[in-house]
Amino acid sequence: MNPFNEKPINLLSSFQNWKQLYPKSYDKHEVDPYTKTRIILMNGTEFEANWFSHNMARHVTDNDLRRELAVTRSIEKQQQIKISLLKPCDESALEHTIGYEQLAVDLTAELAKRESDCYVKKALDFALLEDFDHLYRYANLLEMDEGIKAERLVGRYTEIMPGRPTIAHHRFNKDNVKRGINSKTADKQTVLNTMIITAAEQQTMNYYMNITNLATNDLARKVYMEIAQVEEEHVTQYESLMDSSASWLEMLLWHEYCECYLYWSCMVTETDAYVKSLWEENLEIEISHLKKACELLEKYEGKTWQEVIPDGEFPAPISLHENIQYVRDILDTTVQFTGLLDDYVKLSELPSDANFFQYQNIINPTIEIVPSHLVIDKHIRGYGKDYRFETAPNPVKELRNRTVDNTQVGRVPYTATSTDFFCNFNKEK
């Protein structure tokens, strides 16, 4: 599909009244896990579009342009709130959190598997292991607090076991800033991937930052507090991959194109008829936003959309599905890596005075105060072992012991064995 060839609806017809804006929520006992994750994804996509528009409005001076942005932005805010209200009242914040982390795991794996840029793929694979471990920590908290096994919520499509332990995720944020792509020369899927993952991780960060103080006990509040800080690191990493040299109006066009692509992807992969109709509705709205972005680009910069996105045909749709073997492969080969400025290195290659070790000593002076460790330790003491859903033993043998939370892997040199990251297609490093 090429959205540039589609006839747009009138912008004003996109506005909805209060009755139209309040959707039918899904049944948390019956909903497909990937319907939930698509909802979370599109909530985050609309948030990114809305706040990109707000920031653009703060950095341009033409009031006519700012008024055009304001109209589109108000429609996108309606889209976002309607999508977010698909979550039912009886789904707890912690249950919803499992959906966030399943999305983070399976979306990141899906994007990495189709990524042709080795550097961008490395960034995806690196953070994948961290979101995978977050899912494990929250799942243990969920069983203790609400008596719910997270494997039911993820449909047994996504394994729940230790990844790179969360205690190892705390890096000095200078080491999370990476090299950006050039949207004019990069593959179209790569440009979309950097935008999609940034929006998704940003939404996760925002969710955790906003619900931390609403959690119902001190341990839960502390776990959200810690993992929210890791999500800040992930957003820093992913946003730095995006093309910062593109103009505001070029990026506006890319944002609208990306929204069209994701709504189309959701529409063609959705299994719930009602939710599918909402994706179709939103695709029509976004096509009108895309056409408006084309008009603004031509009016203010004298450029056609083809000068920014030469080929308007969508890549294959993003499909959310199980990625068990892929995650296992990445865990097996890269658990001992950390960030170092533009790149990723094995812990054994870091000098003893590296920022990573200094920051770890500040944040984690003793493991007895680290919330992500405490939640597993408490589960082990209460249940005799941690909570997991595994299809086979953990590929990292040091992470197989279910009666001790390993806080050394990914944090201390030589505590596990890793080889290297691999590229797609040619499998070269």
Secondary structure as GFF3:
##gff-version 3
##sequence-region A 1 429
A	DSSP	three_ten_helix	3	5	.	.	.	ID=ss1
A	DSSP	three_ten_helix	11	14	.	.	.	ID=ss2
A	DSSP	alpha_helix	18	21	.	.	.	ID=ss3
A	DSSP	alpha_helix	33	57	.	.	.	ID=ss4
A	DSSP	alpha_helix	63	84	.	.	.	ID=ss5
A	DSSP	alpha_helix	93	113	.	.	.	ID=ss6
A	DSSP	alpha_helix	118	146	.	.	.	ID=ss7
A	DSSP	alpha_helix	150	153	.	.	.	ID=ss8
A	DSSP	three_ten_helix	166	169	.	.	.	ID=ss9
A	DSSP	three_ten_helix	173	176	.	.	.	ID=ss10
A	DSSP	alpha_helix	188	211	.	.	.	ID=ss11
A	DSSP	three_ten_helix	212	214	.	.	.	ID=ss12
A	DSSP	alpha_helix	218	241	.	.	.	ID=ss13
A	DSSP	alpha_helix	248	269	.	.	.	ID=ss14
A	DSSP	alpha_helix	273	301	.	.	.	ID=ss15
A	DSSP	three_ten_helix	305	307	.	.	.	ID=ss16
A	DSSP	alpha_helix	324	334	.	.	.	ID=ss17
A	DSSP	beta_strand	337	340	.	.	.	ID=ss18
A	DSSP	beta_strand	343	346	.	.	.	ID=ss19
A	DSSP	three_ten_helix	347	349	.	.	.	ID=ss20
A	DSSP	alpha_helix	355	363	.	.	.	ID=ss21
A	DSSP	three_ten_helix	367	369	.	.	.	ID=ss22
A	DSSP	alpha_helix	371	383	.	.	.	ID=ss23
A	DSSP	three_ten_helix	397	399	.	.	.	ID=ss24
###
